[in-house]
Amino acid sequence: MEKTRRSARTVSSTIIVRPAPGRKSRALIQCGPFVFPAAIGRSGRTILKREGDGATPIASMKLLYGFCRGKHPSRLKTPLPIRRIRDDMLWCDQPGDPNYNRLVRAPFRKSHEEMKRKDGLYDICLVMDWNITSRARNRGSAIFFHLIGPGYQPTAGCLAIHPRDMRRLLPHMRKGTVIRVV
């Protein structure tokens, strides 16, 4: 019983994302006592998120599940459901398509993102509930919490952190953890 209580206390229910001073495409992510530098959208943050605007939505978004590259997603230490990324996995970002803001399989002719990216940014990729449970055209798609590239380059609207920091955060995240961008 005590072990169960202790485990429940280690899983965070809210992760806060605050703007970092100096550049609109930088942020600080706080999970309990941990604070990590992060990159956000090249256009900063917005309340009125639109497809292709390059902004990170100011919102509270629940974590739904994640993806990872490699054969053994279960090796990631997290209570969050994680699936292995396959070569045929794509994410539809075509607002007029019925699959908008959904995982699709190749071949897929409409506009999409490859989940198995060559740059490794999605080697760990967590799906936040932005415009997924309740979808609206042009409200933005593929808003993920993923790994950062060299130099903390801005994202297209996602949150991105260093792989070392992601591995430190994963044990504290579960389905339903809220990512609150302020």
trRosetta pair geometry for C-beta under 8 A, 3 or more apart (Angstrom, degrees):
i j d omega theta_ij theta_ji phi_ij phi_ji
1 4 5.8 -54 -156 31 33 112
1 5 6.8 30 151 -15 65 104
2 5 5.7 -54 -151 37 36 111
2 6 6.2 37 153 -20 68 107
3 6 5.7 -55 -147 37 31 113
3 7 6.4 33 154 -20 65 106
4 7 5.8 -55 -148 35 30 111
4 8 6.5 30 155 -20 64 106
5 8 5.8 -56 -149 34 31 111
5 9 6.6 30 154 -20 64 105
6 9 5.9 -57 -154 32 32 111
6 10 6.9 28 152 -21 64 105
7 10 5.9 -59 -154 30 35 109
7 11 7.1 26 154 -17 66 104
8 11 6.3 -59 -156 31 35 106
10 171 6.7 -37 146 141 118 102
10 172 6.3 -110 155 -103 71 73
11 79 6.1 -25 -105 28 133 140
11 171 7.9 -114 -92 148 68 59
11 172 5.9 157 -132 -157 39 46
11 173 7.3 -178 -152 -44 83 4
11 174 5.1 16 -164 -15 133 122
11 177 7.3 -121 171 -80 90 114
12 15 6.0 85 116 -63 138 80
12 31 5.1 -123 -26 -163 170 94
12 32 5.8 -127 -92 -33 121 97
12 172 4.4 34 -1 166 102 106
12 173 6.8 -22 52 -79 94 53
12 177 6.0 63 91 -138 78 119
13 176 7.6 -34 -141 124 76 93
13 177 6.2 -150 -147 -125 28 64
13 178 6.4 23 151 17 66 95
14 177 7.2 -177 -77 -171 23 71
14 178 4.6 -16 -109 67 74 104
14 180 5.8 5 -165 -5 104 119
15 29 6.2 7 169 -174 109 96
15 30 6.9 169 -165 82 63 47
15 31 4.7 -20 -116 -87 95 90
15 169 7.4 47 -114 -156 144 124
15 172 7.9 114 -76 114 111 115
15 173 7.4 -17 -36 -93 135 102
15 177 6.4 41 -10 158 103 112
15 178 7.1 -176 26 92 65 53
15 179 5.1 -18 67 -111 104 64
15 180 7.0 168 79 22 47 73
16 29 7.3 159 84 -156 50 47
16 30 4.6 -10 61 57 100 101
16 31 7.9 -178 25 -69 67 44
16 180 5.4 -26 -110 70 59 101
16 182 6.6 -8 -163 -2 93 118
17 27 5.2 13 -176 166 90 143
17 28 7.5 162 -153 79 48 43
17 29 5.3 -14 -101 -103 76 74
17 30 7.9 -171 -75 20 31 70
17 38 6.9 -63 -137 63 102 151
17 40 7.2 116 170 -81 129 128
17 56 7.8 -95 129 145 145 144
17 159 6.2 -98 -111 -110 150 135
17 179 6.4 30 -18 177 118 88
17 180 6.7 -177 22 88 78 47
17 181 4.4 -25 71 -105 120 66
17 182 6.8 163 77 17 60 69
18 27 6.3 152 78 -163 38 85
18 28 5.1 -16 63 59 93 93
18 30 7.0 23 2 -4 108 112
18 182 5.7 -14 -100 61 68 106
19 24 7.2 -32 -146 -136 121 50
19 26 7.4 83 -168 88 63 64
19 27 5.8 -66 -113 -108 32 75
19 28 7.8 21 103 15 15 81
19 40 7.9 -78 -108 24 68 146
19 44 7.4 11 -115 -156 121 98
19 45 6.6 -108 -73 -5 108 130
19 182 7.9 -109 -10 90 78 72
20 23 6.9 3 84 53 101 76
20 26 3.9 -61 53 121 125 103
20 27 5.4 -168 -16 -113 92 12
20 28 5.1 116 -80 -33 90 85
20 37 6.8 34 -83 -135 154 83
20 38 7.8 168 -28 51 124 68
22 26 6.6 0 74 47 97 139
23 26 4.5 73 74 3 101 110
24 43 7.3 -46 125 160 129 26
24 44 3.4 -52 169 -82 113 110
24 45 7.6 -136 -174 4 90 70
25 39 6.0 1 152 -159 90 81
25 40 5.8 -157 -161 66 49 68
25 41 6.5 -115 -123 94 82 35
25 42 5.4 -1 -100 -120 131 35
25 43 7.8 72 -83 17 91 17
25 44 6.4 -93 -67 -75 52 53
25 154 3.6 -59 -162 -97 144 109
25 155 7.7 165 -164 21 102 62
26 37 6.9 -30 -165 -166 104 94
26 38 7.1 137 -164 80 57 52
26 39 6.4 -45 -105 -109 54 52
26 40 7.0 159 -110 18 3 88
26 152 6.6 43 -107 147 96 133
27 37 7.7 136 81 -165 47 50
27 38 4.5 -31 72 73 92 104
27 39 7.3 115 23 -146 88 5
27 40 4.7 67 -19 -27 123 118
27 56 7.8 -52 -41 54 144 165
27 159 7.1 -63 58 -131 144 94
27 181 7.9 -51 -134 -134 154 92
28 35 5.5 -1 180 -172 110 102
28 36 7.1 151 -160 73 60 38
28 37 6.4 -40 -104 -104 65 46
28 38 6.8 156 -104 19 15 94
29 35 7.1 156 78 -154 46 51
29 36 4.8 -20 60 61 99 92
29 37 7.9 37 16 128 85 3
29 38 4.8 70 -23 -28 109 137
29 159 7.0 95 -82 -176 129 130
29 161 6.2 -66 21 -75 147 134
29 165 7.8 114 64 156 126 133
29 169 7.7 -17 126 -92 132 147
30 34 6.9 158 -151 88 50 56
30 35 4.9 -14 -98 -100 81 79
30 36 8.0 177 -77 19 37 66
31 34 4.9 -10 64 63 84 108
31 36 7.9 6 11 3 100 107
31 169 5.6 124 8 -127 162 95
31 172 5.4 117 164 106 134 150
31 173 8.0 -65 -130 -60 145 88
32 172 6.9 -119 0 -146 121 151
34 168 6.6 179 -144 134 154 122
34 169 7.1 -163 105 -87 150 79
34 172 8.0 -177 28 5 138 162
36 161 5.4 37 132 -143 134 133
36 162 7.2 -136 -172 30 118 95
36 165 4.2 111 -139 -158 145 142
36 168 7.7 156 -71 69 134 125
36 169 7.3 -76 -4 -52 150 121
37 152 6.6 -50 137 -105 116 148
37 161 7.4 143 89 -130 51 84
37 162 7.6 50 69 -14 87 108
37 165 7.9 -152 49 -53 60 165
38 148 7.3 -157 -145 -68 55 129
38 152 7.6 152 167 -145 18 112
38 159 5.7 -8 175 -169 138 87
38 160 6.2 146 -166 72 83 46
38 161 4.8 -47 -105 -80 89 85
39 148 5.5 123 12 -122 116 111
39 152 4.6 172 -62 -176 109 77
39 153 6.3 30 -134 80 162 34
39 154 5.6 -162 -176 -111 112 32
39 155 5.5 130 120 -23 105 91
39 159 7.6 148 79 -161 54 41
39 160 4.5 -16 58 62 98 105
39 161 7.8 -177 19 -73 71 41
40 44 6.9 44 99 -150 117 31
40 45 6.5 -6 139 -67 150 82
40 56 4.1 -64 -175 -18 110 148
40 154 7.1 -23 83 -143 41 78
40 155 6.2 -73 -177 34 22 108
40 157 7.8 -1 175 -157 72 25
40 158 7.6 -151 -143 93 50 37
40 159 6.0 -15 -101 -103 76 62
40 160 7.7 -178 -77 21 33 78
40 181 7.7 118 -126 -136 139 127
41 44 6.3 -39 82 50 94 14
41 45 7.1 136 42 -78 112 41
41 46 7.9 -48 68 2 152 97
41 53 7.8 25 180 105 146 77
41 54 5.0 140 -178 155 104 56
41 55 4.5 141 107 -138 158 19
41 56 4.1 -168 -5 -30 107 74
41 154 6.3 28 160 -178 24 104
41 155 5.6 -62 -88 77 43 82
41 156 6.5 -13 -125 140 83 17
41 157 4.3 25 -91 -98 119 42
41 158 7.3 121 -68 26 74 37
42 54 4.3 -46 55 177 96 124
42 154 3.7 111 -87 126 68 145
42 155 7.0 -149 -31 66 73 33
42 156 7.0 -5 0 -102 103 37
43 46 7.0 1 114 -34 113 119
43 53 5.8 -79 41 147 160 79
43 54 4.0 109 -10 96 106 97
43 55 4.1 -63 83 -70 112 81
43 157 8.0 -4 40 -86 99 77
44 55 6.0 -12 74 -127 55 90
44 56 7.2 -97 142 29 32 89
45 55 6.2 102 -150 -174 14 97
45 56 5.1 -43 -105 71 68 90
45 57 7.4 36 -159 154 76 7
45 58 5.0 78 166 -61 114 93
45 181 6.2 -174 -132 158 124 119
46 49 5.6 143 88 -74 108 59
46 53 6.7 -33 18 119 160 142
46 55 3.9 35 1 147 117 152
46 56 7.4 142 20 66 72 41
46 57 6.5 -50 72 -111 73 46
46 58 6.4 -144 92 -3 21 94
47 57 7.7 69 -130 -158 22 70
47 58 5.0 -38 -82 51 63 118
49 53 6.8 -164 -156 45 51 133
49 55 6.2 -146 -113 87 73 106
49 57 4.0 -36 -54 -89 141 100
49 59 7.7 -49 -16 -21 134 129
49 130 7.5 -43 104 -176 170 122
49 131 7.8 -129 101 -37 132 127
49 139 6.1 58 96 178 97 64
49 140 4.3 -39 150 -24 116 143
49 143 7.9 -12 -165 -72 153 142
49 157 7.2 95 -145 -153 112 131
50 53 4.5 86 64 -31 87 126
50 55 7.9 53 36 38 69 114
50 138 5.8 -11 -154 162 80 90
50 139 7.0 -65 -112 -127 41 27
50 140 6.4 129 132 -56 6 87
51 93 7.0 148 -151 178 112 91
51 95 5.5 -112 -26 -60 165 119
51 138 4.6 -100 4 -144 113 53
51 139 7.0 39 -42 43 83 19
51 140 5.5 -170 -78 -85 53 40
51 141 6.3 21 -114 4 98 90
53 140 7.5 -61 28 -88 102 105
53 157 7.2 80 71 -83 75 122
54 154 7.5 40 -178 143 107 127
54 156 5.7 -81 -116 -153 63 53
54 157 6.1 -152 -158 -57 21 84
55 157 5.8 27 77 -112 31 91
56 143 7.4 120 -139 -145 66 111
56 155 7.3 66 -69 70 104 115
56 157 5.3 155 -83 -165 50 54
56 158 7.1 -65 -103 65 98 5
56 159 6.6 81 -133 -64 137 73
56 181 5.9 -148 138 -148 110 158
57 61 7.4 93 80 -47 119 126
57 130 5.7 153 32 -137 144 131
57 140 6.4 -175 -50 61 119 165
57 143 6.4 -17 11 -128 111 160
57 157 7.3 41 -19 -176 74 106
57 181 6.4 123 95 58 56 144
58 181 5.2 -128 -124 108 43 100
58 182 6.7 56 -150 -140 96 18
59 130 6.7 119 76 -109 147 98
59 180 7.7 -122 115 -139 36 51
59 181 5.9 24 42 46 52 102
60 178 5.2 -8 -173 -170 100 117
60 179 7.4 158 -156 78 49 44
60 180 4.6 -10 -105 -104 82 83
60 181 7.8 -161 -75 25 37 63
61 128 3.9 52 134 169 131 114
61 129 5.2 -180 -166 59 80 65
61 130 5.0 -30 -116 -57 139 83
61 143 7.2 -114 -124 111 169 127
61 178 7.0 137 69 -156 33 63
61 179 5.0 -23 66 61 89 95
61 180 7.8 172 21 -81 61 37
61 181 7.5 20 5 -2 105 101
62 128 7.0 151 78 -158 32 68
62 129 4.6 14 55 16 82 127
62 175 7.7 40 161 176 106 57
62 176 5.4 -27 -159 -134 118 35
62 177 7.0 131 -154 68 64 36
62 178 5.7 -41 -92 -95 62 62
62 179 7.7 161 -103 15 12 76
63 66 7.6 -13 -174 -51 110 94
63 80 6.1 -54 139 -123 134 126
63 126 5.7 -32 -139 171 109 120
63 127 7.3 109 -160 77 61 53
63 128 6.0 -48 -97 -102 52 65
63 129 7.6 -125 -65 -11 6 86
63 145 7.4 -50 -105 22 102 138
63 173 5.8 40 18 -177 173 111
63 174 7.3 141 77 92 127 29
63 175 6.2 -129 101 -124 87 35
63 176 6.8 -38 58 30 78 19
63 177 4.6 10 18 57 121 89
63 178 7.8 -131 -5 -73 78 17
63 179 6.5 90 -53 -23 85 104
64 127 4.7 -47 56 97 109 103
64 128 7.0 152 0 -128 90 14
64 129 5.5 114 -49 -60 109 87
64 132 6.8 -66 -41 90 156 157
64 175 6.5 21 -159 -137 26 88
65 80 6.6 153 -136 170 41 90
65 81 4.3 -40 -126 82 100 101
65 82 7.0 174 180 -84 80 32
65 83 6.7 37 153 -6 124 100
65 126 7.6 -164 110 -149 28 65
65 127 5.6 9 61 41 66 114
65 175 6.6 3 -72 -97 64 102
66 78 7.6 16 29 97 145 153
66 80 5.4 55 -1 129 116 125
66 81 7.1 162 27 91 70 52
66 82 4.6 -23 77 -108 98 78
66 83 7.3 177 94 23 47 67
66 124 6.8 0 175 -172 129 72
66 125 6.2 159 -161 86 80 47
66 126 4.2 -37 -98 -102 104 65
66 127 6.5 -170 -90 5 43 75
67 73 7.9 -82 -161 -111 37 136
67 82 6.9 149 -101 -161 13 72
67 83 5.4 -32 -107 70 69 82
67 84 7.4 57 -158 177 74 8
67 85 4.8 75 171 -66 116 93
67 89 7.5 171 -137 139 150 161
67 115 6.1 -52 138 -176 167 124
67 122 6.6 3 89 169 119 101
67 124 7.7 167 88 -151 56 32
67 125 4.6 -9 58 62 98 100
67 126 7.9 -165 23 -76 63 30
67 127 7.5 68 -11 -32 93 99
68 73 4.7 144 49 -115 115 91
68 76 5.9 171 -47 -36 163 141
68 82 5.5 14 -2 180 110 121
68 83 7.7 161 23 80 68 36
68 84 6.5 -47 71 -111 71 49
68 85 6.6 -139 91 -9 20 96
68 123 6.4 25 -156 159 67 54
68 124 5.1 2 -107 -102 91 64
68 125 7.4 177 -79 22 45 69
69 84 7.6 74 -134 -159 21 70
69 85 5.1 -35 -88 44 62 122
69 116 6.6 112 -106 -128 107 81
69 120 7.4 -91 17 -134 155 70
69 122 7.2 104 -40 106 106 72
69 123 4.2 -63 21 -134 119 69
69 124 7.8 -92 14 -49 79 48
70 73 7.0 146 77 -65 92 58
70 75 7.8 -63 115 42 138 124
70 84 6.8 -112 77 -132 50 99
70 123 7.7 55 -19 -164 98 90
71 84 6.8 19 -135 -127 24 144
72 75 4.4 52 124 -13 112 114
72 84 7.9 50 -15 -87 9 119
73 76 6.0 -33 -176 11 58 111
73 82 4.2 -162 171 118 120 108
73 83 6.3 -147 -36 -177 174 7
73 84 4.9 -138 -30 -65 116 73
74 82 7.5 176 -74 68 38 112
76 82 5.6 45 53 4 134 174
76 124 7.2 135 -113 -117 145 117
76 167 7.8 -126 -143 -121 85 77
76 170 5.8 -94 172 173 103 156
77 167 7.7 63 42 -167 98 78
77 170 6.0 114 79 104 65 114
77 171 5.0 -10 124 -79 101 97
78 82 6.6 88 69 -35 120 125
78 170 3.9 -83 -71 169 118 94
78 171 5.9 -119 -92 -83 59 34
78 173 5.8 -12 -151 67 115 88
78 174 7.5 -179 173 -83 82 55
79 171 7.8 69 -7 -156 80 46
79 173 7.4 -166 53 96 79 46
79 174 4.2 -14 91 -102 113 99
79 175 7.7 -102 123 3 88 73
80 126 6.9 -19 161 -124 158 113
80 170 7.0 -105 24 -158 120 78
80 173 5.0 -5 -42 115 127 94
80 174 5.5 -160 -70 -125 67 30
80 175 6.0 134 -130 -47 65 62
80 177 7.5 -60 -83 11 112 122
81 175 6.1 25 4 -58 97 118
85 89 5.6 -117 -156 45 73 145
85 115 5.0 -155 -142 129 114 110
85 116 4.9 155 144 -78 120 85
85 122 6.7 109 -88 126 158 110
85 125 7.5 67 -68 28 129 121
86 89 5.1 112 59 -22 73 104
86 115 8.0 40 52 78 50 125
86 116 7.1 -88 107 -46 20 131
87 106 7.5 -68 129 36 73 135
87 116 5.7 -57 -110 29 42 159
88 105 4.8 21 144 -160 110 86
88 106 4.3 -130 -149 39 73 93
89 103 6.3 -32 -157 -161 93 104
89 105 6.8 -38 -96 -106 40 62
89 106 7.7 -42 7 -8 13 92
89 114 7.7 96 91 -167 66 56
89 115 3.9 -38 111 37 110 137
89 116 6.4 105 54 -21 98 92
90 103 7.4 133 76 -162 44 55
90 104 5.0 -35 76 74 96 85
90 105 6.8 138 23 -122 92 11
90 106 5.6 106 -24 -56 121 80
90 108 5.2 -147 66 38 151 138
90 112 4.2 29 168 158 119 141
90 113 6.6 154 -165 74 70 42
90 114 5.9 -42 -109 -104 77 46
90 115 6.4 -142 -92 -12 22 90
91 101 7.6 5 176 -143 95 33
91 102 7.3 -177 -151 92 64 25
91 103 6.0 -39 -100 -100 70 52
91 104 7.1 140 -113 21 18 81
91 112 6.0 151 71 -165 41 84
91 113 4.6 -12 55 54 101 97
91 115 6.2 105 -26 -65 96 92
91 141 7.0 169 147 152 105 110
91 142 4.9 110 123 -92 141 109
92 97 5.6 -108 -179 86 134 138
92 99 4.2 105 4 114 166 100
92 100 5.6 -111 118 -103 113 27
92 101 6.7 -69 83 -11 85 20
92 102 5.5 5 36 54 114 72
92 103 7.9 -178 3 -106 84 3
92 104 4.9 67 -41 -10 103 129
92 108 6.9 -108 -84 166 92 145
92 110 6.1 30 -140 92 100 121
92 111 7.3 91 -161 86 60 62
92 112 5.2 -44 -99 -101 43 94
92 141 7.1 -82 102 -176 58 155
93 100 7.3 59 -142 -145 19 70
93 101 7.2 64 -105 -74 53 57
93 111 5.3 -75 75 122 81 102
93 112 6.0 146 15 -113 81 32
93 113 6.0 62 -20 -20 125 93
93 141 4.3 -177 -120 79 76 136
93 142 5.6 -43 -82 -6 114 121
94 97 4.1 60 89 -3 111 119
94 99 7.7 45 54 71 99 86
94 100 6.1 -113 79 -94 55 84
94 110 3.9 -79 -7 167 158 118
94 111 4.2 135 -70 44 90 92
94 112 7.2 -41 -18 -57 97 66
95 100 5.5 53 -132 -122 30 141
95 137 4.4 87 -180 -163 102 86
95 138 4.7 28 -126 -59 151 65
95 141 7.7 -155 -78 -26 68 125
96 100 7.4 134 43 -62 17 126
96 137 6.8 47 -78 -137 44 129
97 100 5.2 144 70 -52 77 78
97 110 4.8 63 -66 -174 148 173
99 102 4.6 -110 -174 57 71 120
99 104 5.1 53 167 -72 150 123
99 108 7.9 -93 82 -149 157 132
99 110 7.5 149 58 56 113 143
100 135 6.3 137 93 -178 103 137
100 137 6.5 21 121 -108 176 68
100 141 6.3 -118 178 -84 77 138
101 131 5.3 -103 -135 116 169 102
101 132 5.9 -139 143 -93 117 66
101 135 5.6 177 58 -122 131 118
101 140 7.8 68 -92 108 128 46
101 141 3.9 -138 -88 -122 84 99
101 142 7.0 -140 -124 -32 69 57
102 132 7.7 125 -85 -137 65 86
103 115 7.5 17 -131 -56 96 141
104 108 4.8 88 123 -94 130 155
104 112 6.5 -96 55 -117 121 140
105 108 6.7 142 85 -44 35 113
108 112 5.4 56 100 -25 126 155
113 117 8.0 -25 170 -73 94 106
113 142 5.3 79 13 -116 145 161
114 117 5.7 135 93 -81 99 61
115 122 5.7 -138 -171 137 56 156
115 125 7.0 -144 -157 52 87 159
116 122 7.2 -117 -97 82 21 122
117 120 6.5 -116 91 -17 96 16
117 121 5.4 -16 76 40 153 86
117 122 4.9 110 10 21 112 106
119 149 6.2 -21 164 -100 126 116
120 123 4.7 -3 -168 -32 77 119
120 147 6.6 -49 133 83 82 141
121 125 7.7 65 124 -82 68 105
121 146 5.3 61 156 135 82 130
121 147 5.3 -160 -152 71 45 85
121 148 7.4 23 -129 -117 89 8
121 149 6.0 -38 -84 -55 106 91
121 160 6.9 -39 -158 -127 105 129
122 125 3.9 -3 -152 -53 80 134
122 144 7.2 8 -112 127 94 164
122 146 5.4 -47 -99 -140 54 138
122 147 7.3 -147 -60 27 14 96
123 147 5.8 -1 45 5 92 146
123 163 7.4 -7 77 -106 125 118
124 146 6.6 159 91 -145 60 62
124 147 5.7 93 48 -43 86 105
124 163 7.1 124 19 -127 125 80
124 166 5.3 140 87 150 146 148
124 170 7.6 -78 -168 -78 143 128
125 144 5.1 -16 -168 -177 92 142
125 145 7.6 142 -162 73 45 49
125 146 4.5 -2 -111 -101 74 106
125 147 7.7 -75 -70 1 67 81
126 144 6.3 140 68 -169 49 80
126 145 4.1 -21 62 62 109 101
126 146 7.0 -168 22 -70 66 56
126 173 7.3 -35 -125 147 154 155
127 132 7.3 71 165 -66 111 163
127 144 6.2 -43 -97 -113 47 84
128 143 5.7 -65 63 109 110 94
128 144 6.7 164 9 -121 89 29
128 145 5.9 88 -39 -21 112 100
128 159 7.9 67 -23 17 145 114
128 179 5.5 -64 -118 39 132 135
129 132 5.1 -108 -141 46 61 113
129 133 5.3 13 -161 -12 117 108
130 140 6.3 -43 144 101 118 116
130 143 3.9 -11 56 56 146 139
131 134 7.4 -80 -135 84 38 59
131 135 5.5 67 173 -122 75 61
131 136 6.3 -95 -136 36 101 73
131 139 4.5 171 -106 96 134 115
131 140 5.5 158 -1 72 150 76
131 141 6.5 -96 92 -88 132 54
131 143 7.3 97 28 10 102 120
132 135 6.6 10 -133 -70 16 90
135 139 7.4 180 -166 42 54 126
136 139 4.3 70 76 -24 96 135
140 143 5.9 40 142 -45 116 117
140 157 6.2 -148 -155 164 122 161
142 156 7.7 16 97 86 113 122
142 157 7.8 102 90 68 77 115
142 158 7.4 -54 134 -66 77 110
143 157 5.6 -73 -106 123 87 106
143 158 5.8 171 -156 -96 49 64
144 158 4.7 -12 61 -127 67 127
144 159 7.6 -127 109 42 46 69
145 158 6.8 -175 -81 -177 28 95
145 159 4.6 -8 -116 68 74 109
145 160 7.6 179 -162 -79 45 38
145 161 7.8 4 -180 7 86 101
145 179 6.4 -158 -66 -94 137 161
146 155 8.0 133 52 -118 104 137
146 158 5.8 2 20 156 102 147
146 159 7.5 139 23 82 56 58
146 160 5.4 -21 76 -107 72 83
147 160 6.3 17 118 -158 18 91
147 161 7.0 -66 -127 71 41 51
147 162 7.4 25 -154 -162 77 16
147 163 5.2 15 -131 -74 121 78
147 166 6.1 -66 -91 -24 79 152
148 152 5.6 -15 -174 -109 138 58
148 153 7.5 152 -172 38 84 67
148 160 4.1 123 -83 143 72 105
148 161 5.6 -67 -24 158 112 6
148 162 5.5 -40 39 -71 120 46
148 163 7.9 -128 38 -29 75 62
149 152 7.8 166 69 -86 62 13
149 153 5.0 -19 70 30 114 114
149 160 7.5 -5 2 159 67 150
150 153 7.2 39 75 -18 52 105
152 160 7.7 163 -144 96 64 107
155 158 4.2 -104 163 53 151 82
155 159 7.2 -112 16 -62 159 9
155 160 5.2 150 -62 -13 126 121
159 179 7.0 -136 5 -179 156 142
159 181 7.6 -151 -68 -83 121 116
161 165 4.5 -93 156 86 121 125
161 166 5.4 153 84 -58 106 82
161 169 7.4 70 75 -1 156 142
162 165 4.5 85 62 9 87 105
162 166 7.0 -152 92 -10 43 85
163 166 5.5 -51 -144 33 34 115
163 167 6.5 34 158 -19 66 103
164 167 6.0 -57 -155 35 28 109
164 168 6.7 26 148 -17 62 106
165 168 5.5 -54 -150 36 37 112
165 169 6.3 33 153 -17 68 107
166 169 5.8 -61 -147 40 31 108
166 170 6.3 47 156 -41 67 99
167 170 5.9 -33 -140 11 31 119
168 171 7.7 -60 180 23 31 99
169 172 5.7 -79 -167 46 52 107
169 173 6.1 39 148 -24 86 116
170 173 5.8 -68 -144 34 35 109
172 177 7.7 104 130 -119 69 151
173 177 4.7 -103 -145 20 71 163
174 177 5.4 120 50 -35 58 103
